[in-house]
Amino acid sequence: MTRADLASGRRTSDLRITSVTVTPVAFRDPPLLNATGIHQPWVLRAIVQVRTASGLVGLGETYGDTTHIDELVRAGDALIGIDAFDLAAVRRRIVDAGGAGHGRPHGMTWMIAAQAADTIYAPFEMAVLDLQGKCVGRPVVDLLGGARRESVEFSGYLFYKLSGHSGQADDEWGEALDPAGIVEQATQMVDRHGFRSLKLKGGALSPETDVATVRALAEALPGVPIRLDPNAAWTEDTAARTASALEGSLDYLEDPVAGIEAMARIRRATSIPLATNMCAVAFDDIPSAIRAEAVDIVLADPHSWGGLTATAQLGRIAQTFGFTLSMHSNSHLGISLAAMVHSAAATPALTHACDTHVPWRRADDDVVDSSALSIRDGGVAVPSLPGLGVTLDEDALARMHADWEQCGYRVRDDVGYARKVDPARAATVPRW
């Protein structure tokens, strides 16, 4: 940009949005168990491309359920003509276009209407920040205030699982339906990626099994912090009893029960820090959670909290009111991973390792070359290239869109898929 450009206010790049493309994709997923049911064989995601008059293209990624994709397409159509540096206009156009969310993407049964609106906006903000970074030649983390850490730490995400999907061969991980199976799984993850902390998805099996598994992990991997997330599958009595059995064994306990008031009662009954991705899922929830003293750790997520800048805002609130952050994950691809790394690197209050499903994804299942985002020594180096620092692989996008067309899934339904294994499976929460 020349001195004359600066004086006149002209930009050398025209960042008016000229088109938006939303491409649904699918990639393979193992039969992982949770409190709701079992992961289907295919994960559904949506890739957003925002193109500008200058030829730059920004990338975003989000949930891929059909209802959510319909919302994204309608929102994208409303963005034509907006300057990509005008995020306020992007948000306003999406809301005016009806992007308040008419469904809960990705089966999130605890999502509130306000948060649904944020999930529509989030991938477009992601793409627009990618555009802004490419325009000025700086990584997105610099647009968020600068990197507070050079590498973002992630936690190995452990799941009870079947050996393979019905009718398919056993997968590379094998079965894990008891403490010994989870210890073997954890050992593989630590050996492959160097994770320095671990998170167990609980609530799929009995609380007694979860307790035995945590203890087995602590014995097999001494000094490695362990978290447990039963997704509110326990009653308050069960949660109090189980927390008592795990005193001194957990880094934190995530959503043992449902709701702010119930979480507050459990927090008073245990010394284990409590975390949430269910009772405080939007900014409107924070005042009640603080007043009730319900949680110690909130799990941020740029996909559901309203983007990367919203995560930074949540971090400032956390610093003000004395709680800390981790970061939530659904099954995701490299665009999301890059966004999570930039967001976490710019958020000082995010002091706990982030969640990620990356180890469960096959190496060839991605729409970008994610080699620069490899997890080494438990962390991912913050990208230094302009924007998000990733480049779309058009051939991979086409292949994974073809997988979406052929896979037969359009909505995530862990309960329905679990009923193929156990026809009597009920969608009852709490389960224990």
C-alpha beads as a LAMMPS data file, in Angstrom:
LAMMPS data file: protein, C-alpha beads

432 atoms
431 bonds

1 atom types
1 bond types

-500.0 500.0 xlo xhi
-500.0 500.0 ylo yhi
-500.0 500.0 zlo zhi

Masses

1 110.0

Atoms # bond

1 1 1 0.000 0.000 0.000
2 1 1 1.481 3.357 -1.028
3 1 1 1.565 6.564 1.022
4 1 1 -1.074 7.998 -1.333
5 1 1 -3.295 4.986 -0.645
6 1 1 -2.931 5.575 3.080
7 1 1 -3.774 9.270 2.704
8 1 1 -6.847 8.588 0.588
9 1 1 -8.059 5.594 2.551
10 1 1 -7.849 3.341 -0.532
11 1 1 -7.006 -0.352 -0.228
12 1 1 -4.851 -2.172 -2.734
13 1 1 -7.047 -5.275 -2.344
14 1 1 -10.778 -5.156 -2.943
15 1 1 -12.210 -7.350 -0.210
16 1 1 -15.844 -7.046 -1.183
17 1 1 -17.412 -10.496 -0.916
18 1 1 -18.467 -11.709 -4.359
19 1 1 -19.478 -15.312 -3.663
20 1 1 -19.825 -17.875 -0.911
21 1 1 -19.638 -21.641 -1.402
22 1 1 -20.753 -24.151 1.235
23 1 1 -19.599 -27.714 0.557
24 1 1 -20.771 -30.604 2.742
25 1 1 -18.133 -33.288 3.277
26 1 1 -17.868 -36.569 5.153
27 1 1 -14.992 -38.532 6.617
28 1 1 -14.696 -41.844 8.426
29 1 1 -15.052 -42.203 12.179
30 1 1 -14.551 -45.192 14.517
31 1 1 -17.413 -46.542 16.697
32 1 1 -16.690 -44.349 19.714
33 1 1 -19.072 -44.605 22.698
34 1 1 -20.515 -41.741 24.718
35 1 1 -23.396 -41.160 27.112
36 1 1 -25.773 -40.651 24.190
37 1 1 -24.832 -43.599 22.000
38 1 1 -22.207 -44.492 19.383
39 1 1 -20.480 -42.450 16.689
40 1 1 -21.731 -43.245 13.188
41 1 1 -19.260 -44.474 10.533
42 1 1 -19.149 -41.022 8.929
43 1 1 -18.619 -37.532 10.378
44 1 1 -20.460 -34.700 8.623
45 1 1 -18.764 -31.303 8.206
46 1 1 -19.251 -28.237 6.031
47 1 1 -16.466 -26.258 4.341
48 1 1 -17.126 -22.555 3.719
49 1 1 -15.279 -20.600 1.024
50 1 1 -15.714 -16.821 0.929
51 1 1 -14.387 -15.222 -2.274
52 1 1 -13.620 -11.545 -2.822
53 1 1 -13.343 -9.203 -5.781
54 1 1 -9.549 -9.272 -5.418
55 1 1 -9.463 -13.038 -5.877
56 1 1 -8.620 -13.915 -2.290
57 1 1 -10.504 -16.836 -0.738
58 1 1 -11.125 -17.299 2.988
59 1 1 -11.813 -20.703 4.546
60 1 1 -14.143 -21.776 7.342
61 1 1 -15.356 -25.096 8.734
62 1 1 -18.350 -26.098 10.809
63 1 1 -20.969 -28.779 11.497
64 1 1 -22.423 -30.628 8.530
65 1 1 -25.954 -31.683 9.440
66 1 1 -28.459 -30.899 6.680
67 1 1 -30.413 -28.269 8.621
68 1 1 -27.215 -26.439 9.475
69 1 1 -26.054 -26.495 5.854
70 1 1 -29.345 -24.961 4.739
71 1 1 -28.809 -22.143 7.260
72 1 1 -25.248 -21.619 6.040
73 1 1 -26.299 -21.358 2.395
74 1 1 -28.983 -18.784 3.211
75 1 1 -26.535 -16.770 5.329
76 1 1 -23.837 -16.929 2.676
77 1 1 -26.179 -15.546 0.028
78 1 1 -26.783 -12.524 2.259
79 1 1 -23.091 -11.601 2.463
80 1 1 -22.552 -10.624 -1.162
81 1 1 -21.168 -7.092 -1.466
82 1 1 -19.963 -6.727 2.142
83 1 1 -16.395 -5.625 2.791
84 1 1 -14.595 -8.499 4.516
85 1 1 -13.170 -6.080 7.084
86 1 1 -16.702 -5.245 8.244
87 1 1 -17.458 -8.107 10.645
88 1 1 -20.328 -6.152 12.202
89 1 1 -22.072 -6.089 8.823
90 1 1 -21.380 -9.799 8.348
91 1 1 -23.079 -10.555 11.646
92 1 1 -25.989 -8.197 10.950
93 1 1 -26.652 -9.656 7.488
94 1 1 -26.642 -13.208 8.862
95 1 1 -29.131 -12.342 11.596
96 1 1 -31.343 -10.408 9.168
97 1 1 -31.276 -13.376 6.781
98 1 1 -32.814 -15.552 9.472
99 1 1 -29.605 -17.077 10.776
100 1 1 -31.016 -17.459 14.262
101 1 1 -30.863 -21.200 13.919
102 1 1 -33.863 -23.417 13.270
103 1 1 -32.172 -26.576 14.484
104 1 1 -29.406 -27.873 16.695
105 1 1 -26.391 -28.746 14.546
106 1 1 -24.457 -31.921 15.254
107 1 1 -27.006 -33.334 17.680
108 1 1 -26.232 -30.845 20.438
109 1 1 -29.339 -31.365 22.539
110 1 1 -28.239 -28.794 25.135
111 1 1 -27.757 -25.986 22.609
112 1 1 -29.888 -22.904 23.168
113 1 1 -31.381 -20.743 20.419
114 1 1 -28.931 -17.871 20.935
115 1 1 -26.006 -20.228 20.583
116 1 1 -27.492 -21.696 17.406
117 1 1 -27.212 -18.217 15.853
118 1 1 -23.558 -18.122 16.865
119 1 1 -22.896 -21.412 15.089
120 1 1 -24.132 -19.895 11.825
121 1 1 -21.915 -16.834 12.175
122 1 1 -18.777 -18.657 13.389
123 1 1 -17.538 -20.258 10.121
124 1 1 -18.077 -17.019 8.210
125 1 1 -16.091 -15.070 10.794
126 1 1 -13.405 -17.767 10.517
127 1 1 -13.279 -17.323 6.738
128 1 1 -13.335 -13.526 6.923
129 1 1 -10.473 -13.460 9.428
130 1 1 -8.584 -15.782 7.078
131 1 1 -9.195 -13.206 4.313
132 1 1 -8.092 -10.301 6.491
133 1 1 -4.885 -12.082 7.439
134 1 1 -4.102 -12.902 3.821
135 1 1 -4.785 -9.290 2.825
136 1 1 -2.387 -7.769 5.369
137 1 1 0.106 -10.632 5.324
138 1 1 -0.306 -11.604 8.988
139 1 1 -1.508 -14.759 10.756
140 1 1 -4.970 -14.699 12.308
141 1 1 -3.489 -14.879 15.806
142 1 1 -2.082 -11.372 15.244
143 1 1 -5.564 -10.092 14.392
144 1 1 -6.735 -11.457 17.758
145 1 1 -4.130 -9.518 19.722
146 1 1 -1.022 -11.615 19.216
147 1 1 0.227 -15.016 20.289
148 1 1 0.559 -15.542 24.045
149 1 1 2.150 -18.960 23.410
150 1 1 4.146 -20.433 20.526
151 1 1 2.467 -23.836 20.739
152 1 1 -1.017 -24.865 21.858
153 1 1 -1.242 -27.970 24.030
154 1 1 -3.842 -30.648 23.338
155 1 1 -5.124 -33.545 25.422
156 1 1 -5.359 -37.141 24.247
157 1 1 -9.098 -37.855 23.917
158 1 1 -9.942 -41.393 25.072
159 1 1 -13.177 -43.238 24.271
160 1 1 -14.640 -46.586 25.105
161 1 1 -15.165 -48.132 21.694
162 1 1 -16.178 -51.195 19.741
163 1 1 -13.557 -53.038 17.708
164 1 1 -15.101 -51.842 14.459
165 1 1 -18.364 -50.819 12.863
166 1 1 -20.882 -53.584 12.197
167 1 1 -20.058 -55.403 8.978
168 1 1 -16.573 -53.874 8.775
169 1 1 -13.161 -55.189 9.772
170 1 1 -11.660 -54.248 13.116
171 1 1 -10.028 -50.818 13.021
172 1 1 -6.423 -50.028 13.948
173 1 1 -7.335 -49.059 17.509
174 1 1 -9.231 -52.201 18.439
175 1 1 -11.788 -52.679 21.159
176 1 1 -11.713 -50.689 24.414
177 1 1 -14.585 -51.637 26.712
178 1 1 -12.705 -51.950 29.995
179 1 1 -9.848 -50.229 31.860
180 1 1 -7.186 -52.372 30.198
181 1 1 -8.454 -51.437 26.727
182 1 1 -8.417 -47.712 27.555
183 1 1 -4.910 -47.932 29.010
184 1 1 -3.714 -49.538 25.769
185 1 1 -5.460 -46.807 23.776
186 1 1 -3.910 -44.074 25.927
187 1 1 -0.447 -45.589 25.587
188 1 1 -0.767 -45.576 21.796
189 1 1 -1.882 -41.931 21.807
190 1 1 0.955 -40.811 24.053
191 1 1 3.503 -42.736 21.979
192 1 1 2.209 -41.279 18.687
193 1 1 1.554 -37.680 19.686
194 1 1 3.364 -37.054 22.967
195 1 1 0.218 -35.995 24.848
196 1 1 0.961 -34.717 28.348
197 1 1 -2.653 -34.900 29.537
198 1 1 -5.592 -37.237 28.852
199 1 1 -9.367 -36.933 28.764
200 1 1 -11.746 -39.877 29.118
201 1 1 -15.235 -39.682 27.622
202 1 1 -17.234 -41.252 30.433
203 1 1 -20.912 -41.932 30.902
204 1 1 -21.034 -44.664 28.258
205 1 1 -20.407 -47.433 30.784
206 1 1 -21.109 -47.600 34.504
207 1 1 -19.613 -45.026 36.898
208 1 1 -17.743 -47.891 38.570
209 1 1 -16.065 -48.650 35.245
210 1 1 -15.143 -44.982 34.822
211 1 1 -13.572 -44.951 38.304
212 1 1 -11.618 -48.130 37.617
213 1 1 -10.440 -46.744 34.281
214 1 1 -9.225 -43.462 35.761
215 1 1 -7.316 -45.354 38.434
216 1 1 -5.791 -47.697 35.846
217 1 1 -4.686 -44.714 33.750
218 1 1 -3.126 -43.010 36.768
219 1 1 -1.201 -46.181 37.590
220 1 1 -0.048 -46.819 34.022
221 1 1 0.836 -43.190 33.220
222 1 1 1.883 -41.574 36.504
223 1 1 2.053 -37.793 36.521
224 1 1 -0.205 -37.378 33.478
225 1 1 -3.258 -35.216 34.343
226 1 1 -6.552 -36.997 33.643
227 1 1 -9.990 -35.500 33.003
228 1 1 -13.336 -37.260 32.963
229 1 1 -16.427 -36.128 31.021
230 1 1 -19.617 -38.183 31.536
231 1 1 -21.792 -35.631 29.671
232 1 1 -24.292 -35.268 32.543
233 1 1 -25.029 -39.007 32.507
234 1 1 -25.134 -39.181 36.318
235 1 1 -27.715 -38.281 38.924
236 1 1 -26.544 -35.971 41.685
237 1 1 -26.235 -38.868 44.138
238 1 1 -24.167 -40.847 41.656
239 1 1 -22.022 -37.810 40.846
240 1 1 -21.320 -37.084 44.523
241 1 1 -20.438 -40.715 45.191
242 1 1 -18.229 -41.005 42.112
243 1 1 -16.474 -37.703 42.743
244 1 1 -15.695 -38.875 46.272
245 1 1 -14.123 -42.031 44.860
246 1 1 -11.983 -39.952 42.488
247 1 1 -10.751 -37.277 44.915
248 1 1 -7.121 -36.531 44.137
249 1 1 -7.202 -38.455 40.843
250 1 1 -8.578 -35.910 38.364
251 1 1 -7.362 -32.692 36.787
252 1 1 -11.044 -31.855 36.419
253 1 1 -14.494 -33.423 36.189
254 1 1 -16.592 -32.139 33.286
255 1 1 -20.396 -31.971 33.431
256 1 1 -21.078 -34.811 35.860
257 1 1 -24.686 -33.556 36.127
258 1 1 -27.009 -31.354 34.080
259 1 1 -27.743 -27.701 34.856
260 1 1 -26.093 -24.850 36.714
261 1 1 -27.772 -25.426 40.074
262 1 1 -26.984 -29.152 40.117
263 1 1 -23.392 -28.426 39.102
264 1 1 -23.124 -25.912 41.950
265 1 1 -24.272 -28.519 44.470
266 1 1 -21.713 -31.044 43.222
267 1 1 -18.987 -28.392 43.255
268 1 1 -19.708 -27.764 46.941
269 1 1 -19.493 -31.503 47.599
270 1 1 -16.067 -32.134 46.040
271 1 1 -12.611 -30.615 45.846
272 1 1 -12.247 -31.727 42.222
273 1 1 -12.468 -28.724 39.866
274 1 1 -15.629 -28.809 37.744
275 1 1 -15.653 -27.931 34.045
276 1 1 -18.541 -27.466 31.650
277 1 1 -19.508 -27.593 28.021
278 1 1 -23.190 -28.110 28.821
279 1 1 -24.431 -25.818 31.599
280 1 1 -22.609 -22.693 30.363
281 1 1 -22.634 -22.746 26.579
282 1 1 -23.239 -19.075 25.722
283 1 1 -22.492 -15.647 27.186
284 1 1 -25.996 -15.421 28.642
285 1 1 -25.175 -18.419 30.855
286 1 1 -22.083 -16.887 32.443
287 1 1 -23.758 -14.577 35.026
288 1 1 -25.857 -17.428 36.444
289 1 1 -22.880 -19.781 36.529
290 1 1 -20.784 -17.186 38.356
291 1 1 -23.505 -16.359 40.886
292 1 1 -24.098 -20.031 41.618
293 1 1 -20.336 -20.753 41.790
294 1 1 -21.063 -23.739 39.559
295 1 1 -17.836 -24.196 37.587
296 1 1 -14.102 -23.650 37.682
297 1 1 -13.414 -24.193 33.977
298 1 1 -15.494 -23.316 30.914
299 1 1 -14.804 -25.052 27.618
300 1 1 -14.618 -22.476 24.868
301 1 1 -15.308 -23.455 21.268
302 1 1 -15.045 -20.991 18.368
303 1 1 -17.576 -23.080 16.418
304 1 1 -20.373 -22.723 18.971
305 1 1 -19.527 -19.613 21.037
306 1 1 -19.656 -17.312 18.012
307 1 1 -16.200 -17.372 16.521
308 1 1 -12.591 -16.639 17.358
309 1 1 -13.142 -13.084 18.580
310 1 1 -15.907 -14.343 20.893
311 1 1 -13.435 -16.825 22.383
312 1 1 -11.084 -13.941 23.116
313 1 1 -13.975 -12.063 24.774
314 1 1 -14.788 -15.120 26.881
315 1 1 -11.149 -15.214 27.939
316 1 1 -11.315 -11.635 29.210
317 1 1 -14.479 -12.450 31.194
318 1 1 -12.717 -15.482 32.654
319 1 1 -9.808 -13.332 33.799
320 1 1 -12.207 -10.831 35.359
321 1 1 -14.251 -13.362 37.323
322 1 1 -11.552 -15.865 38.194
323 1 1 -12.392 -18.965 36.175
324 1 1 -10.207 -20.547 33.500
325 1 1 -10.745 -22.054 30.060
326 1 1 -10.133 -25.201 28.100
327 1 1 -11.404 -25.797 24.543
328 1 1 -14.090 -28.214 23.391
329 1 1 -13.840 -30.366 20.274
330 1 1 -16.129 -32.272 17.969
331 1 1 -14.700 -34.431 15.189
332 1 1 -13.087 -31.921 12.837
333 1 1 -10.718 -31.282 9.942
334 1 1 -7.627 -29.124 9.498
335 1 1 -9.363 -25.782 8.937
336 1 1 -11.021 -26.080 12.328
337 1 1 -7.780 -27.222 13.941
338 1 1 -5.976 -24.165 12.577
339 1 1 -8.729 -21.879 13.865
340 1 1 -8.637 -23.539 17.287
341 1 1 -4.851 -23.102 17.492
342 1 1 -4.958 -19.401 16.557
343 1 1 -7.808 -18.794 18.998
344 1 1 -6.207 -20.668 21.898
345 1 1 -2.818 -19.054 21.313
346 1 1 -4.361 -15.579 21.657
347 1 1 -6.343 -16.346 24.840
348 1 1 -4.288 -16.101 28.072
349 1 1 -7.050 -17.549 30.268
350 1 1 -6.997 -20.795 28.278
351 1 1 -4.652 -22.567 30.664
352 1 1 -5.834 -26.173 30.220
353 1 1 -4.897 -28.341 27.242
354 1 1 -7.516 -28.283 24.484
355 1 1 -9.647 -31.213 23.350
356 1 1 -9.181 -32.625 19.855
357 1 1 -10.437 -35.612 17.864
358 1 1 -7.480 -35.485 15.442
359 1 1 -6.012 -38.867 16.503
360 1 1 -9.270 -40.566 15.502
361 1 1 -9.185 -39.165 11.959
362 1 1 -7.341 -41.029 9.217
363 1 1 -4.319 -39.149 7.903
364 1 1 -5.685 -38.926 4.349
365 1 1 -9.056 -37.549 5.483
366 1 1 -8.583 -33.788 5.280
367 1 1 -9.347 -30.928 2.908
368 1 1 -6.035 -29.158 3.611
369 1 1 -2.430 -30.211 3.954
370 1 1 -2.394 -30.392 7.727
371 1 1 1.217 -31.575 8.087
372 1 1 2.147 -28.183 9.537
373 1 1 -0.538 -28.751 12.183
374 1 1 0.807 -32.091 13.381
375 1 1 0.577 -32.778 17.115
376 1 1 4.118 -33.120 18.427
377 1 1 5.017 -33.392 22.109
378 1 1 1.312 -32.905 22.822
379 1 1 1.061 -29.546 21.072
380 1 1 0.569 -27.788 17.742
381 1 1 2.833 -24.919 16.717
382 1 1 0.959 -21.702 15.972
383 1 1 0.908 -21.173 12.161
384 1 1 2.982 -18.208 11.001
385 1 1 1.691 -17.956 7.429
386 1 1 -0.912 -15.286 6.572
387 1 1 -4.506 -15.978 7.564
388 1 1 -5.257 -19.366 9.087
389 1 1 -2.100 -20.702 7.450
390 1 1 -3.766 -23.566 5.550
391 1 1 -4.456 -24.079 1.833
392 1 1 -7.492 -25.877 0.460
393 1 1 -6.841 -29.101 -1.470
394 1 1 -9.513 -28.935 -4.182
395 1 1 -9.099 -32.610 -5.119
396 1 1 -9.516 -33.702 -1.514
397 1 1 -12.562 -31.446 -1.147
398 1 1 -14.155 -33.055 -4.201
399 1 1 -13.374 -36.562 -2.925
400 1 1 -14.785 -35.866 0.526
401 1 1 -17.885 -34.233 -0.940
402 1 1 -18.389 -37.402 -2.995
403 1 1 -18.069 -39.371 0.254
404 1 1 -20.823 -37.161 1.709
405 1 1 -23.057 -37.833 -1.284
406 1 1 -22.545 -41.588 -1.015
407 1 1 -22.345 -42.222 2.747
408 1 1 -26.099 -42.088 3.346
409 1 1 -25.910 -39.922 6.499
410 1 1 -27.327 -36.395 6.712
411 1 1 -27.739 -35.920 10.487
412 1 1 -25.645 -37.020 13.423
413 1 1 -27.680 -39.491 15.475
414 1 1 -25.637 -41.337 18.103
415 1 1 -28.776 -42.776 19.713
416 1 1 -30.192 -44.127 16.466
417 1 1 -26.882 -45.697 15.527
418 1 1 -26.517 -47.275 18.987
419 1 1 -29.929 -48.886 18.531
420 1 1 -28.536 -50.827 15.579
421 1 1 -26.264 -52.510 18.108
422 1 1 -28.750 -52.522 21.002
423 1 1 -32.380 -52.103 19.850
424 1 1 -33.475 -51.431 23.448
425 1 1 -31.135 -48.449 23.835
426 1 1 -33.063 -45.512 25.321
427 1 1 -32.162 -41.830 25.041
428 1 1 -32.423 -41.420 28.801
429 1 1 -30.302 -38.878 30.666
430 1 1 -29.143 -39.280 33.339
431 1 1 -28.356 -42.927 32.671
432 1 1 -26.798 -43.790 36.038

Bonds

1 1 1 2
2 1 2 3
3 1 3 4
4 1 4 5
5 1 5 6
6 1 6 7
7 1 7 8
8 1 8 9
9 1 9 10
10 1 10 11
11 1 11 12
12 1 12 13
13 1 13 14
14 1 14 15
15 1 15 16
16 1 16 17
17 1 17 18
18 1 18 19
19 1 19 20
20 1 20 21
21 1 21 22
22 1 22 23
23 1 23 24
24 1 24 25
25 1 25 26
26 1 26 27
27 1 27 28
28 1 28 29
29 1 29 30
30 1 30 31
31 1 31 32
32 1 32 33
33 1 33 34
34 1 34 35
35 1 35 36
36 1 36 37
37 1 37 38
38 1 38 39
39 1 39 40
40 1 40 41
41 1 41 42
42 1 42 43
43 1 43 44
44 1 44 45
45 1 45 46
46 1 46 47
47 1 47 48
48 1 48 49
49 1 49 50
50 1 50 51
51 1 51 52
52 1 52 53
53 1 53 54
54 1 54 55
55 1 55 56
56 1 56 57
57 1 57 58
58 1 58 59
59 1 59 60
60 1 60 61
61 1 61 62
62 1 62 63
63 1 63 64
64 1 64 65
65 1 65 66
66 1 66 67
67 1 67 68
68 1 68 69
69 1 69 70
70 1 70 71
71 1 71 72
72 1 72 73
73 1 73 74
74 1 74 75
75 1 75 76
76 1 76 77
77 1 77 78
78 1 78 79
79 1 79 80
80 1 80 81
81 1 81 82
82 1 82 83
83 1 83 84
84 1 84 85
85 1 85 86
86 1 86 87
87 1 87 88
88 1 88 89
89 1 89 90
90 1 90 91
91 1 91 92
92 1 92 93
93 1 93 94
94 1 94 95
95 1 95 96
96 1 96 97
97 1 97 98
98 1 98 99
99 1 99 100
100 1 100 101
101 1 101 102
102 1 102 103
103 1 103 104
104 1 104 105
105 1 105 106
106 1 106 107
107 1 107 108
108 1 108 109
109 1 109 110
110 1 110 111
111 1 111 112
112 1 112 113
113 1 113 114
114 1 114 115
115 1 115 116
116 1 116 117
117 1 117 118
118 1 118 119
119 1 119 120
120 1 120 121
121 1 121 122
122 1 122 123
123 1 123 124
124 1 124 125
125 1 125 126
126 1 126 127
127 1 127 128
128 1 128 129
129 1 129 130
130 1 130 131
131 1 131 132
132 1 132 133
133 1 133 134
134 1 134 135
135 1 135 136
136 1 136 137
137 1 137 138
138 1 138 139
139 1 139 140
140 1 140 141
141 1 141 142
142 1 142 143
143 1 143 144
144 1 144 145
145 1 145 146
146 1 146 147
147 1 147 148
148 1 148 149
149 1 149 150
150 1 150 151
151 1 151 152
152 1 152 153
153 1 153 154
154 1 154 155
155 1 155 156
156 1 156 157
157 1 157 158
158 1 158 159
159 1 159 160
160 1 160 161
161 1 161 162
162 1 162 163
163 1 163 164
164 1 164 165
165 1 165 166
166 1 166 167
167 1 167 168
168 1 168 169
169 1 169 170
170 1 170 171
171 1 171 172
172 1 172 173
173 1 173 174
174 1 174 175
175 1 175 176
176 1 176 177
177 1 177 178
178 1 178 179
179 1 179 180
180 1 180 181
181 1 181 182
182 1 182 183
183 1 183 184
184 1 184 185
185 1 185 186
186 1 186 187
187 1 187 188
188 1 188 189
189 1 189 190
190 1 190 191
191 1 191 192
192 1 192 193
193 1 193 194
194 1 194 195
195 1 195 196
196 1 196 197
197 1 197 198
198 1 198 199
199 1 199 200
200 1 200 201
201 1 201 202
202 1 202 203
203 1 203 204
204 1 204 205
205 1 205 206
206 1 206 207
207 1 207 208
208 1 208 209
209 1 209 210
210 1 210 211
211 1 211 212
212 1 212 213
213 1 213 214
214 1 214 215
215 1 215 216
216 1 216 217
217 1 217 218
218 1 218 219
219 1 219 220
220 1 220 221
221 1 221 222
222 1 222 223
223 1 223 224
224 1 224 225
225 1 225 226
226 1 226 227
227 1 227 228
228 1 228 229
229 1 229 230
230 1 230 231
231 1 231 232
232 1 232 233
233 1 233 234
234 1 234 235
235 1 235 236
236 1 236 237
237 1 237 238
238 1 238 239
239 1 239 240
240 1 240 241
241 1 241 242
242 1 242 243
243 1 243 244
244 1 244 245
245 1 245 246
246 1 246 247
247 1 247 248
248 1 248 249
249 1 249 250
250 1 250 251
251 1 251 252
252 1 252 253
253 1 253 254
254 1 254 255
255 1 255 256
256 1 256 257
257 1 257 258
258 1 258 259
259 1 259 260
260 1 260 261
261 1 261 262
262 1 262 263
263 1 263 264
264 1 264 265
265 1 265 266
266 1 266 267
267 1 267 268
268 1 268 269
269 1 269 270
270 1 270 271
271 1 271 272
272 1 272 273
273 1 273 274
274 1 274 275
275 1 275 276
276 1 276 277
277 1 277 278
278 1 278 279
279 1 279 280
280 1 280 281
281 1 281 282
282 1 282 283
283 1 283 284
284 1 284 285
285 1 285 286
286 1 286 287
287 1 287 288
288 1 288 289
289 1 289 290
290 1 290 291
291 1 291 292
292 1 292 293
293 1 293 294
294 1 294 295
295 1 295 296
296 1 296 297
297 1 297 298
298 1 298 299
299 1 299 300
300 1 300 301
301 1 301 302
302 1 302 303
303 1 303 304
304 1 304 305
305 1 305 306
306 1 306 307
307 1 307 308
308 1 308 309
309 1 309 310
310 1 310 311
311 1 311 312
312 1 312 313
313 1 313 314
314 1 314 315
315 1 315 316
316 1 316 317
317 1 317 318
318 1 318 319
319 1 319 320
320 1 320 321
321 1 321 322
322 1 322 323
323 1 323 324
324 1 324 325
325 1 325 326
326 1 326 327
327 1 327 328
328 1 328 329
329 1 329 330
330 1 330 331
331 1 331 332
332 1 332 333
333 1 333 334
334 1 334 335
335 1 335 336
336 1 336 337
337 1 337 338
338 1 338 339
339 1 339 340
340 1 340 341
341 1 341 342
342 1 342 343
343 1 343 344
344 1 344 345
345 1 345 346
346 1 346 347
347 1 347 348
348 1 348 349
349 1 349 350
350 1 350 351
351 1 351 352
352 1 352 353
353 1 353 354
354 1 354 355
355 1 355 356
356 1 356 357
357 1 357 358
358 1 358 359
359 1 359 360
360 1 360 361
361 1 361 362
362 1 362 363
363 1 363 364
364 1 364 365
365 1 365 366
366 1 366 367
367 1 367 368
368 1 368 369
369 1 369 370
370 1 370 371
371 1 371 372
372 1 372 373
373 1 373 374
374 1 374 375
375 1 375 376
376 1 376 377
377 1 377 378
378 1 378 379
379 1 379 380
380 1 380 381
381 1 381 382
382 1 382 383
383 1 383 384
384 1 384 385
385 1 385 386
386 1 386 387
387 1 387 388
388 1 388 389
389 1 389 390
390 1 390 391
391 1 391 392
392 1 392 393
393 1 393 394
394 1 394 395
395 1 395 396
396 1 396 397
397 1 397 398
398 1 398 399
399 1 399 400
400 1 400 401
401 1 401 402
402 1 402 403
403 1 403 404
404 1 404 405
405 1 405 406
406 1 406 407
407 1 407 408
408 1 408 409
409 1 409 410
410 1 410 411
411 1 411 412
412 1 412 413
413 1 413 414
414 1 414 415
415 1 415 416
416 1 416 417
417 1 417 418
418 1 418 419
419 1 419 420
420 1 420 421
421 1 421 422
422 1 422 423
423 1 423 424
424 1 424 425
425 1 425 426
426 1 426 427
427 1 427 428
428 1 428 429
429 1 429 430
430 1 430 431
431 1 431 432
